[in-house]
Amino acid sequence: MSELLEMTAAQQAELVRAGEVSPAEVFEFWRGRAAGDELGAYLWVADEPPAELGELPPFAAKDLFCVEGVPSSAGSRILEGYRPPYTATSVRNLQAAGAAVLGKTNQDEFAMGSSNENSGYRPVQNPWDRTRVPGGSSGGSAAAVAAGNAPWAIGTDTGGSIRQPASLCGIVGMKPTYGAVSRYGMIAFASSLDQCGPLTRDVTDAALMLRNLQGRDPCDSTSLGIPGEIPLPSAERLDGLRFGVWGLDEEGLEAGVADVVRDTLAKIEELGGAVEPVEMPNAGLGLSAYYVIAPAEASANLARYDGVRYGLRSGNGDLTEMYEQTRHDGFGDEVKRRIMIGTYALSSGYYEAYYGKAQKVRTRIVEDFRAAFEKVDFLVTPTSPTVAFKLGERTADPVAMYLSDYFTVPMPLAGTPAISIPAGLSEGLPVGFQIAGPAFSEAGILDAAYALERAIGFEGVPVAT
């Protein structure tokens, strides 16, 4: 069964359909791989397969997806031991398509982080170099896929938490259009930004998973689904497509990353695409706006964790003491930091100065994207300004950590879809290339990414032994 390690999820499904291997054998192989993980990527692994298995291989789910009867803590001690009485719609959709839950993956607590070092349990190691971070907050999902300990996985992207770890781990990660995938059953961070998406070995698997994830859900009033079909990508050329480049002159971009991105732009031209710079005058303010809006929404969403209804309960019996002690004991430093920032930004006398102004910046960023897509078909950038950095390198400097999301934050603020594909190596570590498009242009993005993926020929995914 070891040949499954070198196969994509789509290829494994073909084997099952051909009768060459059974769904139970596929599940058991991957369950063994997940159980043997040494990177800290998993917080829970299934003991046995479900009663019914379909053609699709099992998937790893980020710990903030509720799965009925399965530990679902969002990487936080405040929800340690919590077993939801229901399952997230995105998980149910994959199960209905024939994929079983393989395990729950480690993450930054409540999806707040860019390195997976904010997990309430343990940091995750990057399979390319175990002294480095895998990125966050979906770092457990990314590391599991890159290491060959899951065939594919789902994560969430609020400010880049699918695309950034995909870049640092050398795999494919896609953030769909806001509303394309139901948020029901996802433990919330920032409700106007959170979106579920795939982390996979290649672009075809991303399309296959997205096809089964997306859809309108009556349990989520913000869900729309993706209009039309999501075919498996097949484009071989980029003739007639225009790619707008942003970010290559930004301060903080590593020279090696910039070199890989320029090489990728040359490949776009070789495939018949046109490359031109575009102006995004307000995108550089994305981080500033994001780190007001997201903490403000987190402040409201995380108010429910008070020791009364579920999860951790601390204190001496006094109600106020219970509230304070539960939140003191249950939340990590980064979550506390963002709750305080968000509460301050929403407080009387400061709302318009901070939250109101950040929302105006968000509107300007939406206008930047609209103007750019009147001139080009897709916007392309580096996914991350750097390759994977050392564990502990940025934990004492939150601002340096936040800058990891410089190129990924504008897309969630605008609600637009984007994908990161591995484009090459810098100093022996993977570099991601990001392609963004207008709302609900997923099929076009996947086609362009597929053609580029084939031209790049990246084969550096490190399979752990």
C-alpha positions as CSV (number, residue, x, y, z in Angstrom):
1,M,0.0,0.0,0.0
2,S,3.0,2.3,0.2
3,E,2.3,3.4,-3.4
4,L,-0.5,5.5,-2.0
5,L,2.1,7.9,-0.6
6,E,3.0,9.0,-4.1
7,M,-0.6,9.3,-5.4
8,T,-2.9,12.2,-5.3
9,A,-6.4,11.9,-3.7
10,A,-7.9,11.8,-7.2
11,Q,-5.6,9.0,-8.3
12,Q,-6.5,7.0,-5.1
13,A,-10.2,7.4,-5.9
14,E,-9.6,6.0,-9.3
15,L,-7.9,2.9,-7.8
16,V,-10.9,2.4,-5.6
17,R,-13.3,2.8,-8.5
18,A,-11.3,0.3,-10.5
19,G,-11.5,-2.2,-7.6
20,E,-7.8,-2.4,-7.2
21,V,-8.0,-1.4,-3.5
22,S,-10.8,-1.2,-1.1
23,P,-11.9,2.0,0.7
24,A,-11.2,0.3,4.1
25,E,-7.6,-0.5,3.0
26,V,-7.1,3.1,1.9
27,F,-8.5,4.4,5.2
28,E,-6.4,2.0,7.3
29,F,-3.2,3.0,5.5
30,W,-3.7,6.7,6.1
31,R,-4.9,6.1,9.7
32,G,-1.6,4.4,10.3
33,R,0.3,7.3,8.8
34,A,-1.6,9.8,10.9
35,A,-1.1,7.8,14.1
36,G,2.6,7.7,13.5
37,D,2.9,11.5,13.0
38,E,5.9,13.0,14.8
39,L,5.5,16.6,13.8
40,G,2.7,17.5,16.2
41,A,0.3,17.9,13.3
42,Y,-2.6,15.9,14.9
43,L,-4.5,16.4,18.1
44,W,-6.8,13.4,17.5
45,V,-6.7,10.4,15.1
46,A,-9.6,8.1,14.3
47,D,-9.4,4.7,16.0
48,E,-11.4,2.9,13.3
49,P,-13.2,3.7,10.0
50,P,-16.8,4.7,9.9
51,A,-19.5,2.1,9.1
52,E,-19.7,3.3,5.5
53,L,-16.8,4.4,3.3
54,G,-16.9,5.8,-0.2
55,E,-14.4,6.2,-3.1
56,L,-12.7,9.3,-1.9
57,P,-9.7,8.9,0.5
58,P,-10.1,10.2,4.1
59,F,-9.2,13.8,5.0
60,A,-7.7,15.6,7.9
61,A,-9.8,18.4,9.4
62,K,-8.5,21.4,11.3
63,D,-9.5,21.2,14.9
64,L,-12.0,24.1,14.7
65,F,-14.4,22.0,12.6
66,C,-17.0,20.5,14.8
67,V,-17.4,16.8,14.3
68,E,-20.1,15.0,16.3
69,G,-18.7,13.1,19.2
70,V,-15.1,13.9,18.3
71,P,-12.8,16.2,20.4
72,S,-13.0,19.7,18.8
73,S,-11.1,22.4,20.7
74,A,-10.0,24.9,18.1
75,G,-6.5,24.3,19.5
76,S,-7.5,25.9,22.8
77,R,-7.4,24.7,26.4
78,I,-10.7,26.5,27.0
79,L,-12.5,23.9,24.9
80,E,-10.3,20.9,25.9
81,G,-12.4,17.7,25.9
82,Y,-15.4,19.4,24.1
83,R,-17.2,16.9,21.9
84,P,-19.9,18.7,19.8
85,P,-23.4,17.2,19.3
86,Y,-23.3,18.1,15.6
87,T,-21.0,18.2,12.6
88,A,-19.9,21.1,10.5
89,T,-21.6,21.4,7.1
90,S,-18.2,21.4,5.2
91,V,-17.3,18.1,6.9
92,R,-20.7,16.6,6.3
93,N,-20.5,17.5,2.6
94,L,-17.2,15.7,2.3
95,Q,-18.5,12.7,4.2
96,A,-21.6,12.6,1.8
97,A,-19.1,12.6,-1.1
98,G,-17.5,9.5,0.3
99,A,-14.6,10.8,2.4
100,A,-14.1,10.0,6.1
101,V,-12.6,12.1,8.8
102,L,-9.0,10.8,9.3
103,G,-8.1,13.0,12.3
104,K,-8.3,16.5,13.7
105,T,-5.2,18.7,13.1
106,N,-3.3,21.1,15.3
107,Q,-3.7,24.8,14.8
108,D,-3.1,28.2,16.3
109,E,-5.6,28.7,19.1
110,F,-8.9,29.9,17.6
111,A,-7.0,30.3,14.3
112,M,-5.1,33.3,15.7
113,G,-1.5,33.1,14.4
114,S,0.9,32.7,11.5
115,S,3.2,30.0,12.8
116,N,1.2,27.3,14.7
117,E,3.2,28.3,17.8
118,N,0.0,29.6,19.4
119,S,-1.6,26.2,19.8
120,G,-2.8,25.5,23.3
121,Y,-1.2,22.1,23.1
122,R,2.1,22.1,21.2
123,P,3.7,23.7,18.2
124,V,3.8,21.9,14.8
125,Q,7.1,21.3,13.0
126,N,7.7,21.9,9.4
127,P,8.4,18.6,7.5
128,W,11.0,20.4,5.4
129,D,13.0,21.4,8.5
130,R,11.8,20.4,11.9
131,T,13.4,23.5,13.5
132,R,11.0,25.7,11.5
133,V,7.4,26.6,11.6
134,P,4.8,25.2,9.2
135,G,2.9,28.5,9.0
136,G,-0.5,29.1,10.5
137,S,-3.1,28.9,11.6
138,S,-3.8,25.7,9.5
139,G,-0.2,24.5,10.0
140,G,-1.2,21.1,11.3
141,S,-3.3,20.4,8.1
142,A,-0.5,21.7,5.9
143,A,2.3,19.8,7.6
144,A,0.2,16.5,7.6
145,V,-0.3,16.8,3.8
146,A,3.3,17.8,3.1
147,A,4.7,15.0,5.2
148,G,2.5,12.3,3.7
149,N,0.5,11.8,6.9
150,A,-2.8,12.8,5.2
151,P,-3.8,12.6,1.5
152,W,-5.5,16.0,1.8
153,A,-7.0,18.2,4.4
154,I,-9.3,21.1,5.1
155,G,-8.4,24.3,6.9
156,T,-9.7,27.8,7.4
157,D,-8.4,31.1,6.0
158,T,-9.2,34.4,7.8
159,G,-6.2,36.4,6.9
160,G,-4.1,33.8,5.0
161,S,-4.3,30.8,7.3
162,I,-4.6,28.3,4.4
163,R,-2.4,29.9,1.8
164,Q,0.5,30.9,4.1
165,P,1.1,27.4,5.6
166,A,0.6,25.9,2.1
167,S,3.4,28.2,0.9
168,L,5.7,27.4,3.8
169,C,5.1,23.6,3.5
170,G,5.3,23.4,-0.3
171,I,1.7,22.3,-1.1
172,V,-1.5,23.8,-2.7
173,G,-3.9,25.8,-0.5
174,M,-7.0,27.6,-1.7
175,K,-9.2,30.3,-0.1
176,P,-12.6,30.3,-1.9
177,T,-14.8,33.3,-2.3
178,Y,-16.4,34.4,1.0
179,G,-19.7,32.5,1.1
180,A,-18.7,29.7,-1.3
181,V,-18.5,27.2,1.6
182,S,-20.7,27.1,4.6
183,R,-19.3,28.3,7.9
184,Y,-21.8,26.4,10.0
185,G,-20.0,24.3,12.5
186,M,-16.7,26.1,12.1
187,I,-15.7,27.5,15.5
188,A,-15.6,31.2,14.8
189,F,-12.7,33.7,14.8
190,A,-13.8,36.6,12.6
191,S,-17.2,35.9,11.0
192,S,-16.9,38.3,8.1
193,L,-13.5,36.8,7.1
194,D,-13.4,33.1,8.0
195,Q,-13.7,30.7,5.1
196,C,-13.1,27.0,4.7
197,G,-10.9,25.6,1.9
198,P,-8.6,22.7,0.8
199,L,-5.0,21.9,1.4
200,T,-3.8,19.3,-1.1
201,R,-0.8,17.9,-2.9
202,D,-1.8,19.3,-6.3
203,V,-4.3,21.6,-8.0
204,T,-6.5,18.8,-9.3
205,D,-7.1,17.6,-5.8
206,A,-8.0,21.2,-4.7
207,A,-10.6,21.4,-7.4
208,L,-12.0,18.0,-6.5
209,M,-12.2,18.9,-2.8
210,L,-13.7,22.3,-3.4
211,R,-16.3,20.8,-5.7
212,N,-17.6,18.7,-2.8
213,L,-17.1,21.4,-0.1
214,Q,-19.0,24.3,-1.7
215,G,-22.7,24.9,-1.7
216,R,-25.6,26.9,-0.2
217,D,-26.5,25.9,3.3
218,P,-29.7,26.9,5.1
219,C,-27.8,26.8,8.4
220,D,-25.5,29.7,7.2
221,S,-27.3,32.8,5.9
222,T,-24.0,34.0,4.4
223,S,-23.4,31.0,2.3
224,L,-24.0,31.2,-1.5
225,G,-22.2,28.3,-3.1
226,I,-20.3,28.7,-6.3
227,P,-22.5,29.3,-9.4
228,G,-22.0,26.7,-12.2
229,E,-19.8,23.6,-12.2
230,I,-16.2,23.3,-10.9
231,P,-14.6,21.0,-13.5
232,L,-11.3,19.3,-12.8
233,P,-8.7,21.7,-14.4
234,S,-7.3,20.8,-17.7
235,A,-5.7,24.0,-19.2
236,E,-2.3,23.6,-20.7
237,R,-1.8,27.2,-21.9
238,L,-2.5,30.7,-20.6
239,D,-3.1,32.3,-24.0
240,G,-5.1,35.5,-23.8
241,L,-5.0,35.8,-20.0
242,R,-3.7,38.9,-18.3
243,F,-1.9,38.6,-15.0
244,G,-1.4,41.7,-12.8
245,V,1.6,41.7,-10.5
246,W,1.6,43.4,-7.1
247,G,4.1,43.3,-4.3
248,L,7.5,42.5,-5.9
249,D,8.9,45.8,-4.7
250,E,7.6,45.6,-1.1
251,E,10.0,46.0,1.8
252,G,10.5,42.8,3.7
253,L,10.3,40.5,0.7
254,E,13.2,38.1,0.7
255,A,15.4,38.2,-2.3
256,G,15.2,34.4,-2.8
257,V,11.4,34.6,-2.7
258,A,11.3,37.4,-5.2
259,D,13.6,35.4,-7.6
260,V,11.3,32.4,-7.6
261,V,8.3,34.7,-8.2
262,R,10.1,36.4,-11.2
263,D,10.9,32.9,-12.6
264,T,7.2,32.0,-12.3
265,L,6.2,35.2,-14.1
266,A,8.5,34.2,-16.9
267,K,6.7,30.8,-17.1
268,I,3.4,32.6,-17.4
269,E,4.7,34.4,-20.4
270,E,6.1,31.2,-21.9
271,L,2.6,29.8,-21.7
272,G,1.1,32.7,-23.5
273,G,-0.1,34.8,-20.6
274,A,0.5,38.6,-20.4
275,V,2.2,40.0,-17.3
276,E,1.9,43.6,-16.2
277,P,2.2,45.6,-13.0
278,V,-1.0,46.8,-11.3
279,E,-1.6,49.5,-8.8
280,M,-3.1,48.5,-5.5
281,P,-2.8,51.7,-3.5
282,N,-4.6,50.6,-0.4
283,A,-3.6,47.0,-0.2
284,G,-0.6,47.8,1.8
285,L,-2.9,49.1,4.5
286,G,-4.6,45.6,4.7
287,L,-2.7,44.4,7.7
288,S,-3.6,47.6,9.7
289,A,-7.2,47.2,8.9
290,Y,-7.3,43.5,9.4
291,Y,-5.7,43.7,12.9
292,V,-8.6,46.0,14.0
293,I,-11.5,44.3,12.2
294,A,-10.6,40.7,13.0
295,P,-9.9,41.2,16.8
296,A,-13.1,43.2,17.0
297,E,-15.1,40.3,15.7
298,A,-13.1,37.9,17.8
299,S,-13.9,39.9,20.9
300,A,-17.6,39.4,20.2
301,N,-17.3,35.7,19.1
302,L,-15.2,34.6,22.0
303,A,-17.4,36.2,24.7
304,R,-19.3,33.0,24.7
305,Y,-16.5,31.1,26.4
306,D,-17.2,31.9,30.0
307,G,-17.2,28.5,31.8
308,V,-21.0,28.3,31.9
309,R,-22.1,26.3,28.9
310,Y,-19.2,24.2,27.7
311,G,-15.5,23.6,28.0
312,L,-13.2,24.6,30.9
313,R,-14.6,26.0,34.2
314,S,-12.4,27.5,36.8
315,G,-12.9,29.6,39.9
316,N,-14.2,29.2,43.5
317,G,-18.0,29.3,42.8
318,D,-18.4,33.0,42.6
319,L,-19.9,34.0,39.1
320,T,-17.5,36.9,38.4
321,E,-14.5,34.9,39.7
322,M,-15.5,32.0,37.4
323,Y,-15.7,34.2,34.3
324,E,-12.3,35.8,35.0
325,Q,-10.5,32.6,36.1
326,T,-11.9,30.5,33.3
327,R,-10.8,33.0,30.6
328,H,-7.4,33.5,32.4
329,D,-6.7,29.8,32.5
330,G,-8.2,28.8,29.1
331,F,-7.0,31.4,26.7
332,G,-3.4,31.8,25.5
333,D,-1.5,35.0,25.3
334,E,-2.3,35.7,21.6
335,V,-6.0,35.2,22.1
336,K,-6.0,37.5,25.1
337,R,-4.1,40.1,23.2
338,R,-6.6,40.1,20.3
339,I,-9.6,40.1,22.6
340,M,-8.2,43.2,24.4
341,I,-7.4,44.9,21.1
342,G,-10.8,44.2,19.7
343,T,-12.7,45.2,22.8
344,Y,-10.8,48.5,22.9
345,A,-11.5,49.2,19.2
346,L,-15.2,48.7,19.8
347,S,-15.4,50.7,23.0
348,S,-17.3,53.9,23.4
349,G,-15.2,56.9,22.2
350,Y,-12.9,54.8,20.1
351,Y,-15.3,52.9,17.7
352,E,-15.2,55.4,14.9
353,A,-11.5,56.2,15.3
354,Y,-10.4,52.6,14.9
355,Y,-13.1,50.1,13.8
356,G,-15.0,52.6,11.7
357,K,-11.8,53.8,10.0
358,A,-10.6,50.2,9.4
359,Q,-13.9,49.4,7.7
360,K,-13.4,52.4,5.4
361,V,-10.0,51.1,4.5
362,R,-11.6,47.7,3.8
363,T,-13.9,49.4,1.3
364,R,-11.0,51.0,-0.4
365,I,-9.3,47.7,-0.7
366,V,-12.4,46.2,-2.3
367,E,-12.3,49.1,-4.8
368,D,-8.6,48.4,-5.5
369,F,-9.5,44.8,-6.5
370,R,-12.5,45.9,-8.6
371,A,-10.3,48.4,-10.5
372,A,-7.5,45.8,-10.9
373,F,-9.9,43.2,-12.3
374,E,-11.1,45.6,-14.9
375,K,-7.6,45.6,-16.4
376,V,-6.4,42.0,-15.7
377,D,-7.9,38.6,-15.3
378,F,-5.9,37.6,-12.2
379,L,-3.7,39.3,-9.6
380,V,-0.5,37.5,-8.7
381,T,1.8,38.0,-5.7
382,P,4.2,36.1,-3.5
383,T,2.2,34.2,-1.0
384,S,4.5,34.8,1.9
385,P,7.3,37.4,2.0
386,T,9.7,34.8,3.5
387,V,10.3,31.1,3.6
388,A,9.5,29.2,6.8
389,F,11.2,30.9,9.7
390,K,12.7,29.3,12.8
391,L,10.5,28.1,15.7
392,G,10.6,30.8,18.4
393,E,12.1,33.4,16.0
394,R,9.1,35.8,16.1
395,T,7.1,34.8,19.2
396,A,8.4,37.8,21.1
397,D,7.5,40.3,18.4
398,P,3.8,40.1,17.4
399,V,4.2,42.7,14.7
400,A,7.0,40.7,12.9
401,M,4.7,37.7,13.1
402,Y,1.7,39.7,11.6
403,L,3.9,40.7,8.7
404,S,3.9,37.1,7.5
405,D,0.4,37.7,6.2
406,Y,1.2,40.9,4.3
407,F,0.3,39.4,0.9
408,T,-2.6,37.2,2.0
409,V,-4.7,39.6,4.1
410,P,-6.1,41.8,1.3
411,M,-8.1,38.9,-0.3
412,P,-10.2,38.0,2.7
413,L,-10.9,41.7,3.3
414,A,-12.2,41.9,-0.3
415,G,-13.9,38.5,-0.1
416,T,-12.1,37.3,-3.3
417,P,-10.7,33.8,-3.9
418,A,-7.0,33.0,-4.1
419,I,-4.8,30.0,-4.4
420,S,-1.2,29.3,-3.4
421,I,0.9,26.8,-5.4
422,P,4.5,25.8,-4.8
423,A,6.7,27.6,-7.3
424,G,10.2,26.6,-6.3
425,L,12.8,26.7,-3.5
426,S,14.8,29.4,-1.8
427,E,17.6,28.2,0.5
428,G,16.2,24.7,0.2
429,L,12.7,25.7,1.4
430,P,9.5,26.1,-0.6
431,V,8.2,29.3,-2.0
432,G,4.5,29.9,-2.7
433,F,3.0,31.8,-5.7
434,Q,-0.4,33.3,-5.2
435,I,-3.1,33.7,-7.9
436,A,-6.2,35.7,-7.0
437,G,-9.3,36.4,-9.1
438,P,-12.7,38.1,-8.9
439,A,-15.5,36.7,-6.7
440,F,-16.5,33.2,-7.8
441,S,-13.8,32.9,-10.4
442,E,-12.5,29.6,-8.7
443,A,-12.8,27.5,-11.9
444,G,-10.6,30.0,-13.8
445,I,-8.1,30.3,-11.0
446,L,-7.8,26.5,-10.8
447,D,-7.3,26.2,-14.5
448,A,-4.5,28.9,-14.5
449,A,-2.9,27.3,-11.5
450,Y,-3.0,23.9,-13.1
451,A,-1.3,25.1,-16.3
452,L,1.4,26.8,-14.2
453,E,1.8,23.9,-11.9
454,R,2.6,21.6,-14.9
455,A,5.1,24.1,-16.3
456,I,6.8,24.5,-12.9
457,G,7.1,20.8,-12.3
458,F,7.6,21.2,-8.5
459,E,8.3,17.8,-7.0
460,G,9.7,18.7,-3.7
461,V,7.1,17.5,-1.3
462,P,9.0,15.7,1.5
463,V,7.3,12.5,2.4
464,A,8.2,11.5,6.0
465,T,9.4,8.0,6.5
